[in-house]
């Protein structure tokens, strides 16, 4: 144990002073008062110096132990705080690289802020370019990946939330500013059991969305396409703002977390993901090698007959002539296409090809409904030959080995 410099100085001075006083006592006769006094003082100073050394050595150790035990909790807390700061610095750097702005508890909470971003983006488009319907790239687009878009636009045949109605109106009034990639209805059944949905429910939603976007908003394959696969991540991209909502296995995605990003750097992590998730996939329509069971992986909607063909693929794997939709659901589709949207929106951009296009397609192609089993096509409820002939000529339903699962 090393002594403190101040302690050394005091001890040396006391020892020297004691020695000097003791020597000074020798100048007085032994036994005299001065001799005894100086001798006692000198001896006391020398003794005090050595006792100080001993006490300093032992008490210094004890004092160090007490100080260490008392300060250790504070030192541990400080070290923990320093570690947290290091982690925070790493997270801040990660947020900077990702461009993560916010985390929403559900998609419903995120739609309002992204509605504002979409409106700002469309509002930034010069009027001259907005009138140029043939130049999508020069105007920029709002890119969307969704299963059925029901969470975005609400139920199309009933009252929706205000924000959903606002999105619906924005899409209808500016269809050329949107590119929407929907799940092909033939693959919708893959999520229905996990979401506890009835058979045909999601197919019905997707087909209604396609009918609405084509007939009301006049969307075609430049703006509306089907993807033959189960959805993974819901996406909205408006210029530099990006919303990602992963699809969980056991719950509807719209009720789970949404991550909001902002990035103008095309080399950022999130921009790279968006490029592969949407831009790269959107271009599959031009790549003949991208096929599923000899069907295009991505297929555009150019006319109502494309929607009918997608409807015709919604069949059971073990029976390519049996639809997954019930009679009631098929009737609901016809009512929606031929009555509901006309009543709600007046004049349509594109009208259905017949009064009951989905029933007519099913009859013309020998398709039975879900509850019919293998009994045949709508026995006792056949439409007239003239109505069947008025349906759009389309390809025959796919075989069991090519239903696009």
C-alpha positions in Angstrom: 0.0 0.0 0.0 1.6 3.3 -1.0 1.4 6.2 1.4 -0.1 9.5 0.4 2.5 12.3 -0.2 0.8 14.5 2.4 1.0 11.7 5.0 4.7 11.1 4.3 5.5 14.8 4.8 3.6 14.9 8.1 5.3 11.7 9.4 8.8 12.8 8.4 8.3 16.3 10.0 7.0 14.7 13.2 9.8 12.2 13.3 12.5 14.9 12.7 10.9 17.3 15.2 10.6 14.5 17.9 14.3 13.6 17.3 15.5 17.2 17.5 13.5 17.9 20.7 14.8 14.7 22.3 18.4 15.7 21.4 17.7 19.2 22.8 16.7 17.7 26.1 20.3 16.5 26.5 21.4 20.1 27.1 19.6 20.2 30.4 20.6 18.3 33.5 18.9 14.9 33.8 15.9 15.1 35.9 15.3 18.8 35.5 11.9 20.0 34.4 13.1 21.1 31.0 14.9 17.8 30.4 11.8 15.8 31.3 9.5 18.1 29.3 11.6 18.1 26.1 12.3 14.4 26.3 8.5 13.6 26.6 7.6 15.9 23.8 10.3 14.4 21.5 9.3 10.8 22.3 5.6 11.7 21.7 6.3 13.2 18.3 8.4 10.2 17.2 5.8 7.8 18.5 3.0 9.8 16.8 4.9 9.6 13.5 5.2 5.8 13.6 1.6 5.3 14.8 0.5 7.5 11.9 2.3 5.3 9.5 0.7 2.2 10.9 -2.8 3.7 11.0 -2.5 5.1 7.5 -1.6 1.7 6.1 -4.4 -0.2 7.8 -7.1 2.5 7.6 -6.3 3.2 4.0 -7.2 -0.4 3.1 -10.4 -0.3 5.1 -11.3 3.1 3.7 -10.7 1.9 0.1 -12.9 -1.2 0.7 -15.7 0.9 2.2 -15.5 3.4 -0.7 -15.4 0.6 -3.3 -18.5 -1.1 -1.7 -20.4 2.1 -1.5 -19.6 3.3 -5.0 -19.8 0.0 -6.8 -23.6 0.1 -7.4 -23.3 3.6 -8.8 -20.4 2.4 -11.0 -22.4 -0.5 -12.2 -25.4 1.7 -13.1 -23.1 4.1 -14.9 -21.6 1.2 -16.9 -25.1 0.0 -17.7 -26.0 3.5 -18.8 -22.9 3.7 -21.0 -23.9 0.3 -22.6 -27.4 1.6 -23.3 -26.0 4.7 -25.0 -23.8 2.4 -27.2 -26.9 0.4 -28.1 -28.9 3.5 -28.7 -26.2 4.8 -31.0 -26.3 1.6 -33.0 -30.1 1.8 -33.2 -30.1 5.4 -34.3 -27.6 4.5 -37.0 -29.9 1.6 -38.1 -32.9 3.9 -38.2 -30.9 6.3 -40.3 -29.9 3.6 -42.7 -33.5 2.2 -42.8 -35.3 5.5 -42.8 -37.7 4.2 -40.1 -40.0 7.0 -39.1 -42.8 5.5 -37.1 -44.5 2.2 -36.1 -48.3 2.1 -36.2 -50.3 -0.4 -34.2 -52.6 -1.2 -37.2 -53.0 -0.4 -40.8 -56.1 1.7 -40.1 -53.9 4.1 -38.0 -51.4 4.4 -40.8 -53.7 5.0 -43.7 -54.5 8.6 -42.8 -50.9 9.7 -42.7 -50.3 8.0 -46.0 -53.4 9.4 -47.5 -51.8 12.9 -46.9 -48.6 11.7 -48.6 -50.5 10.4 -51.6 -52.5 13.7 -51.9 -49.3 15.7 -51.7 -47.7 13.6 -54.3 -50.6 13.9 -56.7 -50.9 17.6 -55.9 -47.2 18.1 -56.9 -47.8 16.8 -60.4 -47.9 19.7 -63.0 -51.3 20.0 -64.7 -49.9 19.5 -68.1 -48.3 16.2 -67.1 -51.5 15.1 -65.2 -53.4 15.4 -68.5 -50.9 13.3 -70.3 -52.6 9.9 -69.7 -49.9 8.1 -71.7 -46.9 9.0 -69.6 -47.2 7.2 -66.3 -43.4 7.4 -65.6 -43.3 11.2 -66.0 -46.0 11.7 -63.4 -44.8 9.1 -60.9 -47.1 6.5 -59.3 -48.4 5.4 -56.0 -47.5 1.7 -55.8 -49.6 -0.7 -53.8 -49.2 -4.4 -53.0 -52.3 -5.9 -51.4 -54.3 -9.1 -51.0 -57.8 -7.7 -51.8 -57.4 -4.0 -51.0 -60.4 -4.3 -48.7 -58.4 -2.8 -45.8 -57.4 0.1 -48.0 -60.8 0.9 -49.7 -63.2 -0.8 -47.3 -66.2 -2.9 -48.3 -67.2 -1.7 -51.7 -70.9 -2.5 -51.3 -71.5 -1.1 -47.9 -70.4 1.9 -45.7 -66.7 2.2 -45.1 -64.5 4.3 -42.8 -63.9 7.9 -43.8 -60.2 7.3 -44.5 -61.1 4.2 -46.7 -63.7 6.2 -48.6 -61.1 9.0 -49.1 -58.6 6.4 -50.5 -61.3 5.1 -52.8 -62.1 8.5 -54.1 -58.5 9.3 -54.7 -58.0 6.2 -56.7 -61.1 6.7 -58.8 -60.3 10.4 -59.6 -56.6 9.7 -60.3 -56.4 6.1 -61.5 -53.4 6.8 -63.8 -51.3 7.7 -60.7 -51.7 4.2 -59.1 -50.2 0.8 -59.8 -52.0 -1.9 -57.7 -50.8 -5.5 -57.5 -53.6 -7.8 -56.0 -53.4 -11.5 -55.1 -54.8 -13.6 -57.8 -58.2 -14.9 -56.4 -57.3 -18.5 -57.2 -54.7 -18.2 -54.3 -56.9 -16.4 -51.8 -58.1 -19.6 -50.1 -54.6 -20.2 -48.7 -55.1 -17.6 -46.0 -58.8 -18.2 -45.3 -58.5 -20.9 -42.6 -55.9 -18.9 -40.6 -58.0 -15.8 -40.7 -61.1 -17.8 -39.9 -62.9 -16.7 -43.1 -65.6 -18.6 -44.8 -64.7 -20.4 -48.1 -64.8 -18.0 -51.0 -64.8 -14.8 -48.8 -61.4 -13.5 -49.9 -61.9 -14.5 -53.5 -65.1 -12.5 -53.4 -63.4 -9.5 -52.1 -60.6 -9.6 -54.7 -63.0 -10.0 -57.6 -65.2 -7.2 -56.3 -62.1 -5.0 -56.1 -61.0 -5.9 -59.6 -64.5 -5.2 -60.9 -64.7 -1.8 -59.1 -61.2 -0.7 -60.2 -61.8 -1.7 -63.8 -65.4 -0.6 -64.2 -65.4 2.6 -62.1 -61.8 3.8 -62.2 -61.1 2.4 -65.7 -57.9 0.7 -64.6 -56.2 -1.6 -67.0 -53.1 -3.7 -67.0 -50.9 -0.6 -66.7 -52.5 0.1 -63.3 -54.0 -3.2 -62.2 -52.4 -6.7 -62.1 -52.9 -10.1 -60.4 -50.1 -12.0 -58.7 -50.4 -15.8 -58.5 -49.1 -16.3 -55.0 -50.0 -15.8 -51.4 -49.3 -12.3 -50.1 -46.3 -11.6 -47.8 -46.1 -7.8 -47.1 -48.8 -5.1 -47.7 -47.1 -2.1 -49.3 -47.8 1.5 -50.1 -45.1 3.6 -51.7 -45.6 7.3 -52.4 -42.4 8.8 -53.6 -40.1 8.7 -50.6 -42.7 7.5 -48.1 -43.1 3.7 -47.7 -45.5 1.7 -45.6 -44.9 -2.0 -44.9 -47.4 -4.2 -43.2 -46.3 -7.9 -43.0 -49.0 -10.6 -43.4 -49.0 -12.8 -40.2 -49.9 -16.4 -40.6 -52.7 -16.4 -37.9 -54.3 -13.0 -38.2 -55.5 -10.4 -40.7 -52.6 -8.1 -41.6 -54.7 -4.9 -41.2 -54.9 -5.5 -37.4 -51.1 -5.8 -36.9 -48.2 -3.4 -36.9 -47.2 -1.2 -39.8 -43.8 0.2 -40.3 -43.5 3.7 -41.9 -40.2 4.6 -43.7 -38.9 7.6 -45.5 -36.1 7.3 -48.0 -34.9 9.2 -51.0 -31.8 7.1 -51.4 -32.4 4.3 -54.0 -29.5 2.4 -52.4 -31.0 2.3 -48.9 -32.1 -1.0 -47.4 -35.8 -0.3 -47.6 -35.7 1.1 -51.1 -33.9 -2.1 -52.2 -36.7 -4.2 -50.6 -39.4 -2.1 -52.3 -37.7 -2.5 -55.6 -37.7 -6.3 -55.3 -41.1 -6.5 -53.7 -43.0 -4.3 -56.2 -41.0 -2.9 -59.1 -39.2 -6.2 -60.0 -42.4 -8.2 -59.5 -44.5 -5.7 -61.5 -42.3 -6.4 -64.6 -42.9 -10.1 -64.4 -45.8 -9.6 -66.8 -43.2 -9.1 -69.6 -41.1 -12.2 -68.7 -42.4 -15.4 -70.3 -40.2 -17.5 -67.9 -42.2 -16.3 -64.9 -45.0 -18.8 -64.9 -46.9 -21.0 -62.4 -48.4 -24.2 -63.8 -48.1 -22.7 -67.3 -49.9 -19.6 -66.3 -48.3 -16.1 -66.1 -47.1 -15.4 -62.5 -48.3 -11.8 -63.0 -51.3 -11.1 -65.2 -52.8 -7.8 -66.1 -56.5 -6.8 -66.2 -57.2 -5.3 -69.6 -60.9 -6.1 -69.8 -63.8 -7.7 -67.9 -63.0 -11.0 -69.5 -59.7 -11.1 -67.6 -61.6 -10.8 -64.4 -64.0 -13.6 -65.5 -61.0 -15.8 -66.3 -59.6 -15.2 -62.8 -63.0 -16.1 -61.4 -63.0 -19.3 -63.4 -59.7 -20.4 -61.8 -61.2 -20.3 -58.3 -61.8 -24.0 -58.3 -60.9 -27.0 -56.1 -57.6 -28.8 -56.7 -59.4 -32.1 -57.0 -62.1 -30.8 -59.3 -61.3 -28.2 -61.9 -65.1 -27.8 -62.6 -66.2 -27.0 -59.1 -65.9 -23.4 -57.9 -64.8 -22.5 -54.4 -67.6 -19.9 -54.3 -71.1 -20.7 -53.3 -74.2 -19.9 -55.4 -75.0 -17.0 -53.1 -71.5 -15.6 -53.6 -71.7 -15.8 -57.4 -75.1 -14.1 -57.3 -73.5 -11.4 -55.1 -70.8 -10.8 -57.6 -73.4 -10.4 -60.4 -75.4 -8.0 -58.3 -72.3 -6.0 -57.4 -71.1 -5.8 -61.0 -74.5 -5.1 -62.7 -76.4 -3.2 -60.0 -74.6 -2.0 -56.9 -71.7 -0.1 -58.4 -74.0 1.5 -61.1 -76.4 2.7 -58.3 -73.5 4.1 -56.3 -71.5 5.6 -59.1 -73.8 6.2 -62.0 -72.2 6.0 -65.4 -69.4 3.4 -65.5 -66.1 3.7 -67.4 -66.5 0.1 -68.4 -69.7 -1.9 -68.2 -70.0 -5.7 -67.6 -70.5 -7.7 -70.8 -73.9 -9.1 -69.8 -76.6 -8.8 -67.2 -75.2 -11.7 -65.1 -71.6 -12.1 -66.3 -70.3 -14.5 -63.6 -73.3 -16.8 -63.8 -73.0 -16.7 -67.5 -69.3 -17.6 -67.5 -69.9 -20.5 -65.1 -72.7 -21.9 -67.2 -70.8 -21.4 -70.5 -67.7 -23.3 -69.0 -69.6 -26.0 -67.1 -68.6 -24.9 -63.6 -70.6 -25.9 -60.6 -70.7 -24.1 -57.3 -69.1 -25.1 -54.0 -72.2 -26.7 -52.5 -73.0 -28.6 -55.7 -70.1 -31.1 -55.3 -69.8 -33.2 -58.4 -73.5 -33.0 -59.2 -73.0 -30.8 -62.3 -73.6 -27.3 -63.2 -76.5 -25.4 -61.6 -79.1 -28.1 -62.3 -82.6 -26.7 -62.5 -81.2 -23.2 -62.6 -79.8 -22.9 -66.2 -80.0 -19.6 -67.8 -81.4 -19.2 -71.3 -79.2 -20.2 -74.2 -79.3 -16.6 -75.4 -77.8 -15.3 -72.1 -75.0 -17.9 -72.1 -74.2 -16.9 -75.7 -74.0 -13.2 -74.6 -71.2 -13.8 -72.2 -67.7 -12.9 -73.1 -65.9 -15.7 -75.0 -63.1 -16.9 -72.7 -60.7 -19.7 -72.3 -61.9 -23.0 -70.7 -61.3 -23.4 -67.0 -57.9 -24.9 -66.1 -57.4 -28.5 -65.3 -56.8 -29.8 -61.8 -53.1 -29.8 -62.4 -53.0 -26.2 -63.6 -55.1 -24.2 -61.2 -52.3 -21.9 -60.2 -51.8 -22.9 -56.5 
